[in-house]
């Protein structure tokens, strides 16, 4: 099967440079085959859940390619496609063929990168963790743990909209940090929170470990419900998925964590993710319609109106944020065919490296970043929602060759990271997996800078975590050396 994906990737590159675009049905079939292949690899334990999550986020926008197989391009254009208002590119057969082909070549690249591993993904057992991780049992003291939780809540508080969806329209509610040029504050918050979860799972004291996990659970509920859903935001949803994977999949071999943990099957875990997605869908619709609602009857009236107007429909579940994300591959495909898309030859990636500096620091030193909230590839899209799909920058910089090679490269790299992390599971490595999972939709749908920010945040928090442990250990040693009755 791997040979097929290599062959299709190379063939796709050659056909593209000859100006030949594959029929939509072929591209759609190849995307489906890549999905089936990755599921098979997962069942054989050759890839882990992080790889599957990556592919789901990559491929989900291209779900709208499949209805084009029977779409009549010669008929009058509909008003709505993908749950969005129709634009001229959406009903142009040649543009859709190229867009579908870009998605298919990227999917084959993904499959190639993930297929390079022949050995099974091995989860470290509890005894192996103790042997390999000399710091096992060296976790935060409760005061330090409380501090990290408080920091997580504080960063969420400053980055959440100031008003709830019942008191202000979502788009008109401004966050406290709106003028700080610190747009990744929410990601810093989730980084702290996922580290505290990992720390609680490595806690060897049953009593303290149970307390820590309860605190993390209540913090998640506070952040997700009060600071996110009730304010119209949904950034925390991937963080919840990352936490579930940390607790029930990657960290399931931890001795202490399994004693008071409710065991669930993989099917139940997938069902939980589906329920989370449905809840996210409904809050995405309701967040601009509940202003002034102050009773159950008012809420029911709003729901009835939205159902009757066709705004809430279960067949619309296939439309969501990912639908708007597909506008960006559509844009580069249409612009390329129209001859208005220049090639950057890697300049965008250099700009990404030059944009690592946080916004508030860049403002302080007077540095203008090439890519920011007000500049970058997202602003070059003819149609879009403020981000770019993962195939866009490779196509802009290197055309179809870039789509195949770059997607294959990061597919391989992150599969390798997952293998390494779960084999040598530590607090930092477990948190790394959770942080990557949390950042995946933001990266694949809104741009590469999000995964860069996530990895930088993990690096700093990992160093900070170890420094905190060293300081705690020094204080413990000093106290143990104090003679009885002495004082500082």
N, C-alpha and C positions, 0 to 999 in steps of 0.2 A: 504493500500500500504506500509505503514511503517513496518508492520509486515513481509511483503514479503522481504524487504531489510534486516531486522534483520536476518531473516531465511537464506537468501542466504549468508550473511556475515559469519554466524556461520557455515553453510554447507561448504562454500569455505575453511574455516580454517581447518575443520575436514578432508575434502578430500585431501587438500594439505599435511597434516601430514601423510596421508595414501599413499602418492605418486600417487594420482589420479588427473589428470588435466582435466578440463572440455573441451568439444569440443569448437572450436573457435566460432561457430555460437551461442552457448549459452552465452558465455562471451560478444560477440558483442551485442546480444539482450539485455542483462542486462544493459550494458552501455547506450544503446539507451533508455531503460525504465527509467533509472535514469535521463537522460536528459529530457524526457517527463514529469516525475514527478516534476522536479524542475520548468519547465515552467508552469505547472499547479499551483504550489505553488505561483509562481510569479504573475500569473493572479488573484489568490485569495488574493494577497497582504500579503501573509504569509512570503515571503522572499523579499529582496530588490535587486537592480541591482548589488550590490557588490557581493552577493552570486552567482548570475548568471555569473558575470565576472570571479569569482573564478573557477566555474565549467567549463566554456568554456576553460580557460587556462589549467585546469587539463585534460580535455578530448580531447582537440584538437590533441595532438600527437597520440592518439589511433584511430584517423580516419583511419589510415593505417591498422588497424586490419580488417576492413570490407571486403576489397578485398581478404583477405585470406580465406573467406568463400568458394569461388569457385577457389582458387588457386590450381594448380596441383603440389603437392610436389614431385611427381615421375618423372616429366618431367625435361628437362635440365634447369638449373638455368638461369634466365635472367641476363643481365649485370647491369640493373638498377631496383631498387625497392625504393619506397618512394621518388623518385627523387635523390637517392644516389647510389653510387657504392655498389653492393651486397657483403655482407660478409657471411661466412658459417652459422652464427646463423640465418640469415634472411630466410633461406630456410629449416630450421630444424623444422619439424612439432611439435615435443614435446616442443621445446623451445618457439615457437610461441604460443602454447596452454597455457604454464605457464605464458608467458608475458601477454597474453590477460586476463587470469584469475586474475593476479595481478591487472590489470587495472579495471576489473569488481568488484573485492572485494573492491578496493579503492572507486569506484563510489558508491557502496552501502553504504559504510561508510559515504561518503559525503552526500548522500540522508538522511541517518539516522540522522546525526548531524543537518542538515537544517530543518528536519521535527519535531524537538522537540518543536518548537514554534507553539502554537495554535492560538494566537491572531494575528490580522492583524498588519502590520507595519504601524505606524501612523506618518504621516508627520506633524510637528508642524506648525500651522498657524502663520501668521504675528503677530496677537495680542498675541498669546501664547509666541512667541519669546520675545516680549517686556516685558511680565510679568515674564518670567522665567530667562531672561538674563539681570541682572541689568546693565551690561556694554554695553548694546545696544546703539550704537551711539558713543562709545568710541573707535575710530579707530585711525590709524596712522595719524599724521600730514603729509603734503606733503613732507617736507624734509626727514623725517624718511622713508616714503614710497619710495621715490626715492633711498634712500640708500639701502633698501632691494632689489629693482629691480636691482640696479647696482651690488650688491653682487651676485645675481642670474646669471647675465650675466658673471661676472668675473669667477665664478666657472665653468660655461659651457665653457668659453674660454680656461681655463687651461686644461680641460679634453677632448676637441675636437681634432681630428687629425689636425696637423699644416697646411696641404695642402688640397686643394679641389680635387675632383675626376677628374678634368680636368688637374691638374698639377702633380699628383703623384698617383701611384697605392695605393688603399685603405690600403692594408696590410703593405705597406712600409712607411706610413705617421705616424709619432710619435707625441703624445700629449706632451704639455709642462710639464705636471706633471708625465710623464712616469717614471722618476727616483725618485719620491717622496714617493712611496709606499702609495698613497692616491687614491685608485681606486674608492672610492665612492664619489669623488668630484662632478660628474655629478648628483648624487642623492641629494647631499646637495643643488646644484643649483635648482633642481626642487622643493625641499622642500621650499626654499625661495620663489620661483615663485608662488607656490600654496597657500602659506600663504598670499601673496599680493593679489591674486585673491579673497580669502575669505574675506580679509580686505575690498577690494573694494565693495564687495557685501553687507557688513554690514554698509557701509558709509551712514549716514543719510542726508548729504548735497547732493542734486541732482546734483549740478554743479560739486562738487569735486568728487562725486562717478562716474559720467560719465567720467571725466578726468582720474581717476584711472583705470577704466575698459579699456579705450582706450590704456593707457600705458601698461597694462598687455597684451592686444591683440597684440600690436606691438612688445612687448618683446617675446611673443610666436612665432610670425612670424620670428623674427630675429633668435631665437634659433633653431627652427625647420628647417627653410629653409637654413640659412647661416651656422650655426655651426653644423648642423646634416646632413640633406639630401645631401647637396652639398659637404659634406666631407665624405659621405659614412656611417655615423652612423645613427642608428634608435632608440636609447634609448628613445628619446622624444615622440615616438608614444604612448606608454601607458600613458604618462603624459598628452597628448592632450585628450585622452579618459577620464582620471580622471577629467580633467578640464571641459569637456562637461557635465559629470555627476554632478559635483558640481554646475554648472550654470543652467542646464536645468532640473535636477531631484531633488537632495538633497536640493538645495537652492532655489527652485522655489517659496517657500512661503515667501521669503524675500520681504518686501514692496518696497524698493527702487530698487532692482535689476530687478523687472518686468516692470518698467515704460518705460525703453528704450531697453527692451530685445525683440528680434525677437522670437516669440513663434513657436516652431516646434513640430510636432507630434513624437511619439515614433518610428514610421516607418521611418521617416526622419532621426532620430538620429541613428538608426541602419544602414541606408543607408550611412550616413556620416562615421560611423565606418568602413563599408565595403570599401568605397572609400579610406579611410586612409590605410587600409590593402593592397589594390591593389597598391597604390602609393609606399608603403613600399616594396612590392614585386618587383616592377620594379627597384627601386633604389638599392635593394639588388643585382640584376643582373647587372645593369649598372655601379656600383661603381668601378669595376675593368676593365672596357672596354672603358672608356672615356678619358684616358690620351692623351693629344695632340689634342683633339677635340676643335676647335676654331671657328667653323661656323655651321650654320644650316644644310648645305649640308653634312658636316662631320658627324653630329649627325644622320641625316637620313640614311647615308650609314652604320653606326654602327648598327642602329636599324634593317635595312633590312638584314644585315648579321646575326644578332642574331636570327631573325625570321626564315630565311632560314636554319640556322644550327640547329634549334629546341630548342635553348636555351630559347627563349621566346615562351611559349605556354600557352594558357588559361587553358588547363587541368592540367597545373603544379601549378595552384593556390592552390591546396590542399597540395602541398609540400612547405615547408618553414623551418624556424628555428625549428618549432615544430617537423619536420621530423627527424632532427638530434637529438632532445631531446629524441625521442623514442628509440634511440640506447642505452640509459642507462638502462631502464627497460629490454630491450633485453639482455644487458650484464649481469645483475644480474641473470636473468632467465637462460641464458646459462651457466654461471659460477656455479650456484647452481646445475644444472643437471649434469654438468661435475665434481662436487665435489670439486671445487676450491674456493668456496665462504664461508669464515668463518663468524661466527655470532659474533656481537660486544656487545650484551647485554647492549645497551644504551651508550656505550663509545663515539659514535659519537656526541650525544647530549651534553655530558659533554665537549667534545672538542669544540663544538660550543660556549658554555658558556665561555670557556677559551680563545676564539678567539674574544671576544667583543672588546678588545683594538684595536683602529685604527692602521693601519700599520705603519704610520710615528711615532707614539708614541712608538710602540713596538720596532722599530729600535732605537729610542733615548735611551730607557732604556735597550736595549739589550735583549729583550724578544722574543722568537721564538713561534709564534702562531701555534697551532696544525692544524688549517684550515686557509688557505690563498690562494692567487692566485697561489701559487706554491706547495700547500699541501692540502690534504683533499679527500673526497670521489670521486670527479671528476677524480682524478689521479689514482684511483683504477679500473676504468672502462676499460674493454677490448676494447669496442668501445664507442666513445662519441665525444662531441664537446666542452668540457671544462666546463660542468655543470652536474647537475643531476636532473632528474624529481622528483616530490614530493613524489613518492612512493618508491624511491630507498633507502633512508636512513632508513625509517621504515622497509623495507624488510631486509636490511643488519643487522640492530640491533635487530629486533624482529620477522622477517619472516612475515608470512601472518597475524598473530595476530596484529602486529604493523601496517600493511597496513590498516586494518579495523579500529582499535581503534584510531590511530593517525590522520588519515584523518577525521574521524568523529569528533574528538575533535576540530581540527582547523576549521572545517566547522561550528561547533556550536559556537565557540568563536568569529569568525569574523561576523557571522550573528548577534550575540548578540551585538558586537561593533557597527554594523550598526544601529540596533534598538535604542540603547542608544544615539548614536550621532545625529541621525535625530530627535529624540524626544526632545533632549536638545541641539538644534543647537546653537553653538557659533562659533567664528572665528576658534578657535583651533580644535573643533570637526569637522567642515566642512573641514578644511585642513587635518585632520587625515584621513577622508574618501578618499580624493583625493590622499594623499600620499600612502595609502594602495593600491588603484586602480593602481597607477603608478608603484608600486613595484611588483604587482601580477605576470606578466609574468617572471620577473627576478627571483622571488622566486621559482615559480613552475617549471621553466625550467632550472634554473642555481644554485639552492641551497638555503637552509634555511637561510644562512647568510645574504642574501639580504633583507628578511623581518625583520630580527633583526636590520640591519643597518637602514632601513626605520623607524622603530618604535623609535629607539634611536634618530635619526635625528629629528623626530616629537617632541619627548619629550624635547630636548634641544631648538628647535625653539619655542615651546609653552611657555616654561619658559622665553626665551629671549623676546618673543612678549609681555608677561605680564609685564616684567620688563620695557620694552620700554614704555608701556602705563602708568605705575606708574610714571616713570620719566617725561613723558610729562605732566601728571596731576599735578605733583609737580611744574613744571615750570609755568604752567598756573595759579595755586593758588598764587605763588610768584608774578607774574606779576599783578594779580588782586588786591593784597594787596599793591602794590606800590602807594604811593600818587602821584597825578598829578604833573608833572614837576620834579619828583625825578629820580635819575639814580643810577646805581651800582657804 
